[in-house]
Each structure stands twice: as C-alpha cells, then as structure tokens.
C-alpha cells in the first residue's frame, strides 16, 4: 500500500507561514526553512512585547502625572496617596490624559486633594 503524505495540508501550512513572513528582507520572506524560523522568532517577540507594552504605558502615565503634580507643588507619591485617602477613583491613564490635555481639570483635582 502506498504511503499517504497529505501534501495538501503540508502546502497550506507552508503557505500560511510564507504569508506571515510577507515584508521580511531577503530569503526570510520566501524560503520555507528560513521563513519558519523568522516567523517563530517574530511571534515570540510579539508575545513578549504585548506584555512589555503594558509596563511601558504605565511608566509613561506615571511620568506625566508626576510632571503635572509637581507643577502644583506636589510629588507623585503624595498626590496618589491623597487621591486614595479622598476616595477619588481615577486610574493613571485618565489622570495622565488630564495632566497632558486638560491642565485646568487636573489642577482642580490637585486642589481638591490638597
């Protein structure tokens, strides 16, 4: 009995990887063994960096809140402590947006917690 290899599924798998490698430089975009490795590595990076992105944004928001709070004579840690003490539940993303784009609203929040 002849061996069955299901070349249809194999071809589909390879086409999927080659399609994912679109835009890569050199043989990374069209040679199966090289493209497979490049796509695997890219997927590892994207998984890792989806988590790192959350850390980076939180860091950015903290920096912006700190800058806004210091303009009104308060440090970031004191400001956040006072927010918690006064039961103001605004997250860092919203506070950073207020500090950047709506300074008068941010000033009102700082005055309320002082």
C-alpha positions as CSV (number, residue, x, y, z in Angstrom):
1,X,0.0,0.0,0.0
2,X,1.5,3.4,-0.9
3,X,2.4,5.9,1.8
4,X,-0.1,8.8,2.3
5,X,1.6,12.2,3.0
6,X,-1.3,14.7,2.8
7,X,0.6,17.2,0.7
8,X,-2.5,19.5,0.6
9,X,-2.2,20.2,4.4
10,X,1.6,20.5,4.2
11,X,1.3,23.0,1.4
12,X,-1.3,25.0,3.3
13,X,0.8,25.1,6.4
14,X,3.8,26.4,4.5
15,X,1.7,29.0,2.6
16,X,0.4,30.3,5.9
17,X,3.9,30.8,7.2
18,X,5.2,32.4,4.0
19,X,2.2,34.7,4.1
20,X,3.1,35.7,7.6
21,X,6.7,36.5,6.5
22,X,5.5,39.0,3.9
23,X,7.6,42.1,4.1
24,X,10.7,40.4,5.5
25,X,14.1,41.0,3.9
26,X,15.9,38.6,1.7
27,X,15.3,34.9,1.9
28,X,13.4,35.3,5.2
29,X,10.3,36.1,3.1
30,X,10.3,33.2,0.6
31,X,12.5,30.3,1.7
32,X,10.5,27.9,3.9
33,X,13.1,26.9,6.5
34,X,14.4,30.4,7.0
35,X,10.9,32.0,6.9
36,X,9.6,29.4,9.5
37,X,12.4,30.4,11.9
38,X,11.9,34.1,11.3
39,X,8.2,33.9,11.9
40,X,8.6,31.8,15.0
41,X,11.0,34.4,16.5
42,X,8.7,37.2,15.5
43,X,5.8,35.5,17.3
44,X,8.0,35.2,20.4
45,X,8.8,38.9,20.3
46,X,5.2,39.9,19.8
47,X,4.0,37.8,22.7
48,X,6.7,39.2,25.0
49,X,6.2,42.8,23.9
50,X,2.4,42.7,24.3
51,X,3.2,42.4,28.0
52,X,6.0,44.9,27.9
53,X,3.8,47.5,26.3
54,X,1.5,47.5,29.4
55,X,4.6,48.2,31.6
56,X,5.8,50.9,29.2
57,X,2.5,52.7,29.2
58,X,2.1,52.6,32.9
59,X,5.6,54.1,33.3
60,X,4.7,56.9,30.8
61,X,1.4,57.7,32.6
62,X,3.3,57.9,36.0
63,X,5.9,60.3,34.4
64,X,3.1,62.5,33.1
65,X,1.2,62.6,36.4
66,X,4.4,63.3,38.3
67,X,5.1,66.3,36.0
68,X,1.6,67.6,36.3
69,X,1.6,67.2,40.1
70,X,4.9,68.9,40.5
71,X,3.7,72.0,38.7
72,X,1.2,72.4,41.5
73,X,3.8,71.7,44.3
74,X,3.2,68.1,45.0
75,X,5.1,64.9,44.3
76,X,3.6,61.9,42.5
77,X,3.6,59.7,45.6
78,X,1.9,62.3,47.8
79,X,-0.6,63.0,45.1
80,X,-1.5,59.4,44.6
81,X,-1.7,58.8,48.4
82,X,-4.1,61.8,48.8
83,X,-6.2,60.5,45.9
84,X,-6.7,57.2,47.7
85,X,-7.3,58.9,51.0
86,X,-10.0,61.1,49.4
87,X,-11.6,58.1,47.7
88,X,-11.1,59.6,44.2
89,X,-11.0,56.5,41.9
90,X,-9.3,57.8,38.7
91,X,-6.9,55.5,37.1
92,X,-3.4,56.5,35.9
93,X,-4.4,56.5,32.3
94,X,-7.2,59.1,32.9
95,X,-5.0,61.2,35.2
96,X,-2.2,61.3,32.7
97,X,-4.6,62.4,29.9
98,X,-6.0,65.1,32.2
99,X,-2.4,66.3,33.1
100,X,-1.4,66.5,29.4
101,X,-4.6,67.7,27.6
102,X,-6.8,69.3,30.3
103,X,-4.5,71.1,32.8
104,X,-7.3,73.1,34.4
105,X,-9.2,69.9,35.2
106,X,-6.0,68.3,36.6
107,X,-5.5,71.4,38.7
108,X,-9.0,71.1,40.1
109,X,-8.2,67.5,41.2
110,X,-4.9,68.6,42.8
111,X,-6.7,71.4,44.7
112,X,-9.4,69.0,45.9
113,X,-6.8,66.6,47.4
114,X,-4.6,69.2,49.0
